[in-house]
């Protein structure tokens, strides 16, 4: 009989809710992807790359012009000078970079500290590497302080002699929180005292609001010297279906990641890499992305202000969380299904981002809305949500 390596893993909540949305013709504010197209100029660059003959296997590590463009962007924004030849790898989306990084450094019995709620690929990646996930929950919002926050003392307390890696994601999916200088200070103290490695999942790096900035781990030498810093062109350029991301890491760490990467996918789409390399010559598309999405965040938040949902602050990402406690006492998964079936709007239960989604400690009566949608999509959803 076949023995599963992930016996408790089934269909993801994103697939389940999207299928439910289709069945009930609901407005899908659940799964995190835009319902609009990327810049036509970027798509034209893909066609040009195909016409120019870029249709065969590119370099395993990514084409040099794209790695060079990433290196220039990261140095300009964050100050870290990564060698494009030895320290930057183009991957099949951020998800493949995450898997390759974990498999590269985590072995049997190694512990990995994960800050939760967290993206659903983290824990399976650790387990497939033979590692042991150790989850540390964010401090949940209260009436006095309506934001999730990292308790760095709890993170420090979770580290043992067997800890190999800390995995984190900021701007944070699903809560939207971002790192402050004090957070990086605390993390530096942990790294200095323990020597632990870091994995920083930063696909929402260019989506930060209200005049704030993204504090990448690449801004701190002590952290970036021990970190895989991962991002995604999908979130930056509205091309989630292209599945192209990248990983920046010191030479020795990149060498180990590349050993895994070459046997997972070997390389990624050639014409799209050439198109992205050309498109990155102009920084404006990612520099203005925060303004673009802040208008959508504000549109949804203001629309929900006249509903029974209580919106939580969202300083980053294209997600907004809301408390539905005035509407229902159901757990988050049941409420999300009810909202789809009865009111025609699909969301994601925040509990789905916890290791034990059915636990009372994972249910705070919060749901996640994705506002990476056309304005008319958001307006139609708001109208329905005001009737709940």
N, C-alpha and C positions, 0 to 999 in steps of 0.2 A: 504494500500500500504506500502511496506517495505521502511523505511527511512534509508538511508545509514549513517553510522557514519563517512565515509570518501568519501563524494560524488564527490570530485574532483580528487580522486586517481584512476588511471587506471593501465594498464600494465606498469611495470618499463622500463626505457630506456635500461637497460641491457638485458632484455628479448627481447625487440623490435629489438635491434641491433644484438643480437645473432641469432634471427630468420631470419633476413635479410641476415646475413652472410651465413647461411645454404642455403637459397633460391638461392643465387648467387655464392655459392661455394667460398666465399671470405676467406682470411686468417683473423682469428678473433684475433685482438689485442685489443679488446674492453673489454669484461668482465674479471674481475680480478681473474683468476685462472690459475694454471699451466697446460700445455699440456703434462706434464711428471709425472711419478709415484713417490710416496714416496720411501724412503729407503726400500728395500726388507726385511731388518732385522726387521723393525717396523711392516710390514705386517705379518711376521712370528710370532711376539709376539702376534698379535691379534689371529691368529690361535691357538697358544699355550694356550692363555687365554680361548678360547672356549673349547679346549680339556680338560683343567683343571677344567671345570665346571662353569666358570664365565658367565652364560647365563641368570641369573634372575635379578630382580630389585636390583641395588646396593643402597647404602645410598642416600637419597634425596639430600644431600649436596655434594655428590661426594665421591668416595672411599678414605679412609684415606691415603693410600700410595701416591695417586696423589696429594691430598691437601698438604701433607707434602713435596713432591717434589717441588711444586710451591712455598711454603713458603721458602724453602731453596734457590731456585733460586732467588727469589725477594730480600731476605735479602743479598745474596752474591753480586748481581748486583747493588742494589739500597739502601741498608742499612735499609729498613723498616722491622721490625720483626712482621709479621702478625701471629696470632694464627691460625694454620691450622684447629682447631676444630670449632672456632667461627667466623673467619674473612675471610675465603676463601671458595668460592662456585663454584663448577663445573657446567657449564651451557651448554645448547644446542647451541653452537656457541656464538660468541660475540654479535650477533644480539639479541638473547634471553636475554642475560645479560643486554643489553641496555634497552630493553623493561621492564624487571623486575625492574631495577633500577629506571626508570622514574615513573612507576606505584607505586613504593614503597614510593616515597617522593613528588610527584607532585599531587595536588588536584585541584578541580574546581576553576578556576580564577587565579591560580598561574602562574606567568610568568617564562619562561625559556629562557635564552639568549643562542643563537646558533651562532657559528662562521661559516659563509658560504663563499665559497661553502662547502657543507656538504653531508655526506652519506644520502641516500634517506630514511632510516628508522627513522631518528631523528624527523622530524616534525610530521609524523603520530603518533609516540609513545607519543609525548607531547599532541597531540589533543585527543587521546584515553584516556589519563589520565585526561582530562578536563582542561589541561593547555593551556596557550597562548604562542606560539613561538614568540620570539623577535630576529630577525636575525640581525647580525652585519657582514658586509662583510669585508673580508680581503682587504687590500690595493692592488689593481691590479698592475701588473708589468708595468714598463715604460721602455723607451729606455735606460735611464740612470741607472735604477735599475731593472733588469729583473726577480725579484723574487716577489712573493706574500709575504706580511708581515702582522702581527697582529697589529692593531692600538688599543693598550690597553686603551687609553683614550676614544675611542668610546665604548669599552666594558664597561668601568666604567660608562660612561654617559647613557648606556642602562639600568642600574640597577635602580630599583625603590623599594619602600617598599613591592611590591608584588612579587619581584623576589625571586624564590626559588632555582634555579639551573642554573649553567653555564655548557653547554655541549661543549666539545672540542675533537679534534682528531689529535694527533701528534705522529709519523710522519703522515703527513696530506695527506689524499686522497680527491681530486685528485692532489693537487699541489706539493706534495713531500716535503714541507718545514718541518723543525724540530725546536724544541724549543731551545733557547739559555738561558744562565743564566739570562740575563736581562729580558727575558720573564717571567721566574719563579719569579724573583724579583717583577715585575709589578703585577703578579697574586697574590702574597702574600700580596701586599699592598691592593688589592681589597678585598680579603678575610678578612684581618684584619679589614678593615673599615666597611664591610657590613655583615659579617657572612654568606655569601651565601654558599650553597653546590656546589660540583663539580662532574662532570662525565667526566672521561678521558678515551677515547677510544684509546687503544694503541696496536692494533693487529700487527702493523709493527715495534714493538719495536726492533727487531733484524735485521732490514734492514735499516742501516744507513751507509752512504758512506764517502769516502775521509778523513778517520781518525777521523770523528766526533763521538760523542757518543749520545745515546738516554737519554734525561733528563726526566725520568718518574716523575709524580707527587709524586710517592712513595719516591723520594729522598729528599723531603722537609716535615718535620713533620707538619708544619702549614697547608700545602696543603693536605697531606695524611690523616690528622685527620678529614677532611671534604669531602673526595673524595671516589667515586666508581672508582677503577682503573681496567679496563677491558682489557683482551687480548684474543688471539685465538691460539690454536694449529694448526689450518688450515693453516694460513700463515707461521708459523714457520717450520712445518714439511711437507708442500706440501700435506695437507690432507683436503682441503676445503670441500670436500663432506662428511667428517665425522661429521662436525658440532659440534665440542667440543671446548668450551672456558672456561673462568673462570673470576670471579670477586673477587677482594681483597678490603675490606672496613672495617672500625672499627666495633666493635661488634654490637653496636646498629643499625647501618645502614645495616649490613649484616643480622641481624635478620629480618628487614623489607623486604629486598630483598628476603629472603628465603620464607617468607609468600606468595609472589607472584609467585616465581619460582615453588613451589610445586604444584600450581594449573594451571600453564601453561604447564609444561612438567613432573613434579614431579622429574624426574631424567634423566640421559642420558646413552648411550650405555655402558654396563658393560665391555665386553671384550676389547673394545677400551680404556677405562679408565685404566685397568690393563696393557695394552700394553704401553700406554703413560707413566705411572708411572715407569715402568721398563726402558723404553728408555731414560727417563730423567736423569738416573744415570750418563750418559755421556753428559757433557755440550758441547762437540765439535760441534754437529750438529747445535746448535743455535749460538755458538760463531763464526763459520765460514760462517754463512749465508750471512753476509754483503759482504764478498769477492766473494762469489758465484754470488750474484745478481749484484754487481758492475761490474763484467765482462760483464754481459748481458746488463746492462745500457749503458756501454761504447760502446759495439758492435752496439747497436741501434743508439746511439747518433752520433757515427762516420759515420755510414752508412747514416744517414739523413743529415750529413754535406755536402754531395754532392747532395742535393736535394733543392727544393724551400721551404721546411719547415724550420722554425727557431726554434731550440731546446732551451727550457728554462732549467735552472739548476734544477737538481733533487737530493737533498741531502739525500732523504730517500724514502721508499716504493718501490714497483716494478712497479711504473708508471712514465712515462715521458710525459711531455706536450710539444706541439709544436705550434707555430704561423703559420697559413696558409695564412696570409694577402697578400703575394706575389702571391698566387695562385687564390684566390677567395674573393669576397666581400659578399658572402652568409652568412647567420647566421650559427651558429655552428651545429644545428640539420640538416639543409638542406645540409650543406657541408659533414657531416658525412654520410648521406644516399647516396649522390652522390659519395663519395669516395668508398663506398662499392659496389655500382651498376656498376660504370664505371671503377674502377681501382682494384677491388678485394681485398681491405684491409678494415677491419672494425675497427673503433675507437669509442670512446665515446665523445660526445660534453660536454665540461666543463660546459656549461650553464645548463645541466641537474641536476647539483648539487646545483642549486639556487632555492629559493622559487618561484621566478617568472622567469622561464627559457626563456620566450619569450621577456623579457624586454631588451632594449638596454644596460642597466647597467649590465646585466648578460651575454652579448655576447662580448667577447674580441678577437674573431677569434682564439680560442684555442681549441685543441682537446687533448684527453688523450690516450696514447698508453700504453698497458700492456706488459712488457718485461719478464714476468714469463713464458717464452716459450723456447722450444728447439732452439738451435742455427740455425738449418736448417730452422725452422719456421721464425725466425727473418731475416735470410738472404733472404728468398723468399719474405718476406714482403718488405724489403729494396729495392730489385730489382724493385718491382712494384712501390714503392713510389718515386723512382728516375725518373720514367717516367711521374709523375704527373706534 
